[in-house]
Amino acid sequence: MLVQRRQTPIPEGVPEKWLPLVERMVKQKYHFVGRHTVVKKCYWTHRAMVDGRHCYKCKFYGIESHRDIQMSPSALWCWNACMHCWRIRPADVSVDMDETKMPFYDDPKLLVDELIKAHRRLMSGYKGHPKVDPKLVEEAMNPAHVTLSLTGEPTLYPLLGDLIKEVHRRGMTTFLVTRGVRPDILANLDEEPSQLYVSLEAWDKRSYNYFTRPLVPRAWELTLETLELLPSFTNPTVLRITLVKGFNDHDEALRGFAKLVEISKPTYIEIKSYMWLGASRYRLSKDNMAEHEYVRKVGLALAEYTGYPLIGESKASRVVLLSTIPEPIRLGKGCPLGLKTPEPDTIGEYDDYDPDTMP
């Protein structure tokens, strides 16, 4: 249920201290589901609808962009203040992040019900669009996948296992993207996600404290615990490295990442360029954003150190895929209108950025 405050719709029951952050997120086109969960239509969802182009998750893993719910169950909380983060953070609107755990949370069944409704509401706007195939709209109204990422740290939601189980019960697959700071949550999931990502930029404690700027003690040690836990998962796992040119692209960093790969033994390694967007522009330079050919060069270097061959790439999203298996596991049926190659200079999934609404 939504109420009105200063002509801005906000979820009912959110404590007063969080309202400035919630209001800014609503302005940035995040749609709240309950008090702490958000969903947002990404750039590639729109491209899939209007011209049949799909993101690298379709190319690599068969995920249908127009049927992918991009959401976070913990939109207001994170245990890091990463330099490269372009999303709005509590500090950006003078909210004191003195709570490291969620003080309130909603029922997972309610959240999944409302997430599906929100996705259908977002997709219904394409009905009658002259460039959109009506069959595609019909497909989009029945989401097939949920990506738990978007903003905040998803593993801070206390009922995460129940949420994943509820999504799977509806016949949908899940990608869980985490910073790895809650190994206790991951170790005790009632149900594994369809694919688990651990997202990193740092290769040791010094670089982690400098760049990732943890808000809690022992964050690096907790991350290492998560990496040590990854081999116990039966689902595909991914070490996701955000490449920040001039920071983690040198030999010391690559050797450090290779050691983390040895610990975690992920199914895949994704190396994806940092994008110079949002509030990160005040902390980093445009020169920190790598062109695709540079991402590929770094990927090939890491392949030498790890023994993981480079098996895929998406120029538009500036990402390469290294893998322990010849072909990635297809978790979806792929792109219904046939995968088209996006134009080379497209920003990719990060292009939901709106310069008029970012801090």
C-alpha positions in Angstrom: 0.0 0.0 0.0 1.3 3.5 -0.9 0.7 6.7 0.8 1.5 10.2 -0.3 4.2 12.4 1.2 5.3 15.6 -0.4 3.5 14.3 -3.6 6.0 11.4 -3.7 4.6 7.9 -3.3 6.5 6.0 -0.6 5.9 2.6 1.0 3.8 2.7 4.2 5.6 1.8 7.4 9.1 3.0 6.6 10.7 4.7 9.6 11.1 8.5 9.3 14.9 8.4 9.1 14.9 6.4 5.9 12.3 8.5 4.0 14.8 10.9 2.3 16.6 7.9 0.8 13.3 6.2 -0.2 12.0 9.4 -1.8 15.2 9.9 -3.8 15.0 6.3 -5.0 11.4 6.7 -6.1 12.5 9.8 -8.0 15.1 7.7 -9.7 12.3 5.3 -10.9 12.8 2.5 -8.4 9.5 0.9 -7.6 9.1 -0.2 -4.0 7.5 -3.5 -3.2 6.7 -3.5 0.5 9.0 -1.4 2.8 12.5 -2.4 1.7 12.3 -4.2 -1.7 12.7 -2.5 -5.0 12.3 -3.4 -8.6 13.4 -1.5 -11.7 13.2 -2.0 -15.4 16.7 -2.1 -16.8 18.0 -0.8 -20.1 18.2 -4.3 -21.7 14.6 -5.1 -20.8 13.6 -2.0 -22.8 15.9 -3.0 -25.7 14.6 -6.5 -25.7 11.0 -5.2 -26.1 11.6 -2.5 -28.7 14.2 -4.0 -31.0 14.9 -7.6 -29.9 18.4 -6.9 -28.5 19.3 -8.8 -25.3 22.0 -8.5 -22.6 25.0 -10.7 -22.0 23.0 -12.8 -19.5 21.0 -14.0 -22.5 24.1 -14.6 -24.6 25.9 -16.5 -21.9 23.2 -18.1 -19.8 20.0 -18.0 -21.8 18.2 -15.4 -19.5 15.4 -13.7 -21.4 15.9 -9.9 -20.8 12.2 -9.0 -21.1 11.2 -11.7 -18.5 13.9 -10.8 -16.0 12.8 -9.1 -12.7 15.7 -6.8 -11.6 15.2 -6.4 -7.8 16.8 -6.1 -4.4 15.2 -7.3 -1.1 17.6 -5.0 0.8 17.5 -1.7 -1.0 18.4 0.5 2.0 21.3 -1.4 3.5 24.8 -2.3 2.4 28.0 -3.1 4.3 30.3 -1.4 1.8 30.6 2.1 0.4 32.5 1.1 -2.8 34.2 3.9 -4.8 32.8 2.6 -8.1 29.1 2.4 -6.9 26.9 4.6 -9.0 23.7 3.8 -7.0 22.4 6.2 -4.4 23.6 5.5 -0.9 22.4 6.6 2.6 25.3 9.1 2.9 24.3 10.8 -0.4 21.1 12.1 1.3 22.6 12.5 4.8 21.1 9.3 6.2 23.4 8.0 9.0 24.0 4.3 8.3 24.1 3.2 11.9 22.1 0.0 11.4 24.0 -2.8 9.8 21.2 -5.3 9.9 17.6 -4.8 8.7 15.5 -3.6 11.6 12.3 -4.5 9.7 11.4 -6.9 6.9 8.5 -8.2 4.9 7.1 -11.7 4.2 8.8 -13.4 1.2 5.5 -14.7 -0.3 4.1 -11.2 -0.2 7.2 -9.8 -1.8 7.2 -12.3 -4.7 3.5 -11.7 -5.3 4.1 -8.0 -5.5 7.3 -8.3 -7.6 5.4 -10.1 -10.3 2.6 -7.5 -10.2 5.2 -4.7 -10.4 7.0 -6.4 -13.4 3.7 -6.9 -15.2 2.7 -3.2 -14.6 6.1 -2.1 -16.0 5.7 -4.3 -19.1 2.1 -3.4 -19.7 3.2 0.0 -21.0 4.5 -1.7 -24.1 1.0 -2.8 -25.2 0.2 -1.1 -28.5 3.8 0.1 -28.9 4.4 0.3 -32.7 7.9 -1.3 -32.4 6.9 -4.1 -30.0 5.7 -7.6 -31.1 2.5 -8.3 -29.2 3.8 -11.9 -28.6 6.8 -10.4 -26.8 4.5 -8.4 -24.5 2.5 -11.6 -23.7 5.8 -13.3 -22.8 7.0 -10.4 -20.7 3.8 -10.5 -18.6 5.0 -13.9 -17.3 8.5 -13.4 -15.8 10.8 -16.4 -15.9 13.8 -15.1 -13.9 14.6 -12.9 -10.8 18.0 -11.2 -10.4 18.6 -10.4 -6.7 21.0 -7.5 -7.1 20.2 -4.0 -8.3 21.2 -2.0 -5.2 22.0 -2.8 -1.5 23.3 -6.1 -0.2 20.7 -8.9 -0.8 22.1 -11.2 1.8 21.1 -8.8 4.6 17.5 -9.8 4.1 17.0 -12.4 6.9 14.5 -14.6 5.0 16.6 -14.8 1.8 16.4 -18.6 1.6 12.6 -18.5 1.9 12.5 -15.8 -0.8 14.6 -17.9 -3.2 12.4 -20.9 -2.5 9.3 -18.9 -3.2 10.6 -17.7 -6.5 11.5 -21.2 -7.5 8.1 -22.5 -6.5 6.6 -20.1 -9.1 8.8 -21.8 -11.8 11.3 -18.9 -12.1 15.1 -19.1 -11.9 17.3 -16.8 -9.7 20.7 -15.1 -9.8 21.9 -13.9 -6.5 24.7 -11.3 -6.6 26.5 -10.6 -3.3 29.5 -8.8 -2.0 30.2 -11.9 0.1 30.0 -10.3 3.5 27.4 -12.7 4.9 28.9 -16.2 4.7 26.6 -17.2 7.6 23.5 -16.5 5.5 24.9 -18.2 2.4 25.9 -21.3 4.4 22.4 -21.7 5.8 20.3 -21.0 2.8 17.2 -23.3 2.7 17.5 -23.3 -1.1 20.4 -22.4 -3.4 19.9 -19.8 -6.1 20.1 -21.0 -9.7 23.4 -19.1 -9.9 25.5 -17.4 -7.3 27.7 -14.4 -7.9 30.4 -12.9 -5.6 31.3 -9.5 -6.9 34.8 -8.1 -6.2 37.1 -5.3 -7.2 39.9 -5.9 -4.6 42.4 -8.7 -4.4 43.7 -8.4 -0.8 42.8 -6.7 2.4 44.7 -3.5 1.7 43.1 -2.9 -1.7 39.7 -4.0 -0.2 39.8 -1.4 2.6 41.0 1.3 0.2 38.4 0.7 -2.6 35.5 -1.1 -1.1 35.4 0.9 2.1 33.7 -1.5 4.4 31.3 -0.2 7.0 31.7 -3.2 9.3 34.7 -4.9 11.0 36.3 -7.9 9.4 34.5 -7.4 6.0 37.5 -8.8 4.1 37.8 -11.8 6.3 34.1 -12.5 5.9 34.5 -12.2 2.1 37.3 -14.8 2.2 34.9 -17.1 4.3 32.4 -16.8 1.5 35.0 -17.6 -1.2 36.0 -20.7 0.8 32.3 -21.7 0.9 31.7 -21.5 -2.8 33.0 -25.0 -3.7 30.3 -26.5 -1.5 27.5 -25.1 -3.7 25.9 -27.4 -6.2 24.7 -24.6 -8.4 26.9 -22.6 -10.9 29.0 -20.0 -9.1 30.6 -16.9 -10.5 33.5 -14.7 -9.4 32.5 -11.3 -10.8 35.4 -8.8 -11.2 34.6 -5.2 -11.9 37.6 -4.0 -13.9 38.6 -0.5 -12.8 41.4 0.7 -15.2 44.4 2.0 -13.2 43.3 0.2 -10.0 43.0 -3.6 -10.5 44.3 -4.2 -13.9 48.0 -4.7 -13.1 50.0 -7.9 -12.5 49.9 -7.8 -8.7 46.1 -7.5 -8.8 45.7 -10.3 -11.4 47.9 -12.7 -9.4 45.8 -11.8 -6.3 42.6 -12.6 -8.2 44.1 -15.9 -9.3 44.7 -16.8 -5.6 41.0 -16.0 -4.9 40.0 -18.2 -7.8 42.1 -21.0 -6.4 40.3 -20.6 -3.1 36.7 -20.3 -4.5 36.9 -22.6 -7.5 34.0 -20.8 -9.3 32.3 -22.3 -12.3 32.8 -19.0 -14.1 34.8 -15.7 -13.9 33.2 -12.6 -15.4 35.3 -9.6 -15.9 33.3 -6.5 -16.6 34.3 -2.9 -17.0 33.4 -0.2 -14.4 31.1 2.3 -15.9 31.6 6.0 -15.2 28.0 6.8 -14.0 26.1 8.4 -11.2 27.8 9.4 -8.0 30.9 7.4 -8.8 31.9 10.2 -11.1 32.8 12.2 -8.0 35.1 9.5 -6.8 36.6 8.1 -10.0 37.7 9.4 -13.4 36.3 8.5 -16.9 39.8 7.1 -17.6 39.0 4.3 -15.1 36.4 3.0 -17.5 37.9 0.3 -19.8 37.1 -0.2 -23.5 36.0 -3.7 -24.4 39.3 -4.6 -26.1 41.2 -3.7 -22.9 38.7 -5.9 -20.8 39.5 -8.7 -23.2 43.2 -8.2 -22.8 42.9 -8.4 -19.0 40.7 -11.4 -19.3 43.2 -13.3 -21.4 45.9 -12.4 -18.9 43.8 -13.7 -16.0 43.1 -16.8 -18.1 46.8 -17.5 -18.2 47.1 -17.2 -14.4 44.0 -19.3 -13.6 43.8 -21.9 -16.3 40.2 -20.7 -17.0 39.9 -20.2 -20.8 38.0 -17.2 -22.2 34.9 -18.7 -23.8 32.6 -15.7 -24.3 32.3 -12.0 -24.6 29.8 -9.2 -25.1 31.3 -6.0 -26.5 28.2 -3.9 -25.7 28.4 -4.7 -22.0 32.2 -4.7 -22.0 32.4 -8.2 -20.4 34.2 -11.4 -21.0 33.5 -14.9 -19.6 36.1 -17.3 -18.4 34.9 -20.8 -17.6 35.8 -24.3 -16.2 33.3 -25.8 -18.7 33.3 -25.5 -22.6 29.8 -24.0 -22.7 28.0 -22.2 -19.9 24.9 -23.8 -18.5 21.8 -22.4 -20.1 19.3 -21.5 -17.3 16.8 -20.0 -19.6 15.5 -20.7 -23.1 17.3 -17.8 -24.6 16.3 -14.8 -26.7 12.9 -15.4 -28.4 13.5 -13.1 -31.4 17.0 -14.3 -32.0 20.1 -12.7 -30.3 21.1 -9.5 -32.1 24.5 -7.9 -31.6 24.0 -4.6 -29.7 25.9 -1.6 -31.1 29.5 -1.3 -29.9 29.2 1.8 -27.8 26.1 0.9 -25.8 26.7 1.2 -22.1 24.8 -2.0 -21.5 22.9 -3.0 -18.4 24.1 0.1 -16.6 22.3 2.4 -19.0 19.2 2.7 -16.7 21.2 5.6 -15.3 19.3 8.9 -15.5 21.6 11.9 -15.1 18.7 14.1 -14.0 17.9 12.0 -11.0 21.3 10.8 -9.8 22.9 12.7 -6.9 
